[in-house]
């Protein structure tokens, strides 16, 4: 509840600033992903040219098998490293955006409590039950938000642990394939 036009303008200004901050963080993340993709593409093109030259120099079947086995591990390592970089960029960007949204949510919550308190002061006699109901509804909504937020953070932590553990089997499998050849 805004009692003056200045409060309304300030609220809109704060919302616009929050939107701009989220948009800037999103764009920053996209820039990082574009840079990573350009670097990966350039590296892949250079390595492909080198591997093609090396492949043309292969003279027999054993050399071809050695070439194939020697190429597997670096390729697996590069895919794993690329995936980790993408995950880091998206995770960092998501975390920054989540912080901005949490800050905006906290400010909105503060304003809502101030509005309820102002309503309680100006409410007619006998409306204490409605004010109490509003306060408990806001409190319940905040509790639900906190529980969802905690659960989401736990899921993200588990996903990060799984991603960290997921890169190890791929690298180990490529190493075993190289030894077998």
C-alpha positions as CSV (number, residue, x, y, z in Angstrom):
1,X,0.0,0.0,0.0
2,X,1.5,3.2,-1.1
3,X,0.3,6.4,0.6
4,X,2.1,8.9,-1.7
5,X,3.0,9.1,-5.3
6,X,6.7,9.2,-4.3
7,X,6.4,5.8,-2.7
8,X,4.9,4.4,-5.9
9,X,7.6,5.9,-8.0
10,X,10.3,4.6,-5.7
11,X,8.8,1.1,-5.8
12,X,8.7,1.2,-9.6
13,X,12.2,2.5,-9.8
14,X,13.4,-0.3,-7.5
15,X,11.7,-2.9,-9.6
16,X,13.2,-1.5,-12.8
17,X,16.7,-1.5,-11.2
18,X,16.2,-5.1,-10.2
19,X,15.1,-6.0,-13.7
20,X,18.1,-4.3,-15.2
21,X,20.4,-6.1,-12.8
22,X,18.9,-9.5,-13.7
23,X,19.1,-8.6,-17.4
24,X,22.8,-7.5,-17.0
25,X,23.7,-10.7,-15.2
26,X,21.9,-12.8,-17.8
27,X,23.7,-11.0,-20.6
28,X,27.1,-11.4,-18.8
29,X,26.5,-15.2,-18.6
30,X,25.6,-15.3,-22.3
31,X,28.8,-13.4,-23.1
32,X,30.9,-15.9,-21.1
33,X,29.2,-18.8,-22.9
34,X,29.8,-17.3,-26.3
35,X,33.5,-16.7,-25.5
36,X,33.8,-20.3,-24.3
37,X,32.1,-21.6,-27.4
38,X,34.3,-19.5,-29.7
39,X,37.4,-20.8,-27.9
40,X,36.2,-24.4,-28.0
41,X,35.4,-24.1,-31.7
42,X,38.8,-22.6,-32.6
43,X,40.6,-25.2,-30.5
44,X,38.5,-28.0,-32.2
45,X,39.3,-26.8,-35.7
46,X,43.0,-26.5,-35.0
47,X,43.1,-30.0,-33.3
48,X,41.1,-31.5,-36.1
49,X,43.5,-30.2,-38.7
50,X,46.4,-31.6,-36.7
51,X,44.8,-35.0,-36.3
52,X,43.9,-35.2,-39.9
53,X,47.5,-34.5,-40.8
54,X,48.6,-37.2,-38.4
55,X,46.0,-39.6,-39.8
56,X,47.4,-39.1,-43.3
57,X,50.8,-40.1,-42.0
58,X,49.6,-43.5,-40.7
59,X,51.2,-46.3,-42.7
60,X,49.8,-49.5,-41.1
61,X,47.0,-51.0,-39.1
62,X,48.9,-51.0,-35.8
63,X,49.8,-47.3,-36.2
64,X,46.1,-46.6,-36.9
65,X,45.0,-48.5,-33.7
66,X,47.6,-46.5,-31.7
67,X,46.4,-43.3,-33.2
68,X,42.7,-44.1,-32.4
69,X,43.6,-45.1,-28.8
70,X,45.7,-42.0,-28.3
71,X,42.9,-39.8,-29.5
72,X,40.2,-41.1,-27.1
73,X,41.5,-39.8,-23.8
74,X,42.2,-36.2,-24.8
75,X,38.8,-36.0,-26.5
76,X,37.0,-37.3,-23.3
77,X,39.0,-34.9,-21.1
78,X,38.1,-31.9,-23.4
79,X,34.4,-32.8,-23.4
80,X,34.5,-33.1,-19.6
81,X,36.3,-29.8,-19.2
82,X,34.0,-28.0,-21.6
83,X,30.9,-29.4,-19.7
84,X,32.4,-28.2,-16.4
85,X,33.0,-24.7,-17.8
86,X,29.5,-24.5,-19.1
87,X,28.1,-25.7,-15.8
88,X,30.3,-23.2,-13.8
89,X,29.1,-20.3,-16.0
90,X,25.4,-21.2,-15.8
91,X,25.7,-22.0,-12.1
92,X,27.4,-18.7,-11.3
93,X,24.9,-16.7,-13.4
94,X,22.0,-18.5,-11.7
95,X,23.4,-17.9,-8.3
96,X,23.9,-14.2,-8.9
97,X,20.3,-13.9,-10.3
98,X,19.0,-15.8,-7.4
99,X,20.7,-13.4,-5.0
100,X,19.2,-10.4,-6.8
101,X,15.7,-12.0,-6.7
102,X,16.0,-12.9,-3.0
103,X,17.0,-9.3,-2.3
104,X,14.0,-8.0,-4.2
105,X,11.7,-10.6,-2.4
106,X,13.0,-9.5,1.0
107,X,12.4,-5.8,0.1
108,X,8.9,-6.6,-1.1
109,X,8.3,-8.6,2.0
110,X,9.4,-5.7,4.2
111,X,7.1,-3.3,2.3
112,X,4.2,-5.8,2.7
113,X,4.8,-6.0,6.5
114,X,4.9,-2.1,6.6
115,X,1.7,-1.9,4.7
116,X,0.0,-4.4,7.0
117,X,1.2,-2.5,10.1
118,X,-0.1,0.8,8.6
119,X,-3.4,-1.0,7.9
120,X,-3.5,-2.2,11.4
121,X,-3.0,1.3,12.8
122,X,-5.7,2.8,10.7
123,X,-8.2,-0.2,10.8
124,X,-11.5,0.3,12.5
125,X,-12.2,-1.3,15.8
126,X,-13.1,-5.0,15.6
127,X,-10.9,-5.7,12.5
128,X,-8.0,-7.1,14.6
129,X,-8.9,-10.6,13.4
130,X,-8.5,-9.7,9.8
131,X,-5.1,-8.0,10.5
132,X,-4.0,-11.1,12.4
133,X,-5.2,-13.3,9.6
134,X,-3.2,-11.3,7.1
135,X,-0.1,-11.4,9.2
136,X,-0.3,-15.2,9.6
137,X,-1.0,-15.7,5.9
138,X,2.1,-13.7,5.0
139,X,4.1,-15.6,7.7
140,X,2.9,-18.9,6.2
141,X,3.8,-17.8,2.7
142,X,7.3,-16.8,3.9
143,X,7.7,-20.2,5.6
144,X,6.7,-22.0,2.5
145,X,9.1,-19.9,0.4
146,X,11.9,-20.6,2.8
147,X,11.2,-24.4,2.7
148,X,11.1,-24.4,-1.1
149,X,14.3,-22.3,-1.2
150,X,16.1,-24.7,1.1
151,X,14.9,-27.7,-0.9
152,X,16.1,-26.1,-4.1
153,X,19.5,-25.4,-2.7
154,X,19.8,-29.1,-1.6
155,X,18.9,-30.3,-5.1
156,X,21.5,-27.9,-6.6
157,X,24.1,-29.1,-4.1
158,X,23.3,-32.8,-5.0
159,X,23.5,-32.0,-8.7
160,X,26.8,-30.3,-8.3
161,X,28.2,-33.3,-6.4
162,X,26.8,-35.6,-9.1
163,X,28.4,-33.5,-11.9
164,X,31.7,-33.5,-10.1
165,X,31.6,-37.3,-9.6
166,X,30.3,-37.8,-13.2
167,X,33.5,-36.6,-14.9
168,X,35.7,-39.2,-13.2
169,X,34.1,-42.3,-14.7
170,X,34.4,-40.9,-18.3
171,X,38.0,-40.1,-17.8
172,X,38.7,-43.5,-16.3
173,X,36.9,-45.3,-19.1
174,X,38.9,-43.5,-21.7
175,X,42.1,-44.4,-19.9
176,X,41.1,-48.1,-19.8
177,X,40.3,-48.0,-23.5
178,X,43.7,-46.6,-24.3
179,X,45.4,-49.3,-22.2
180,X,43.3,-52.1,-23.8
181,X,44.5,-50.9,-27.3
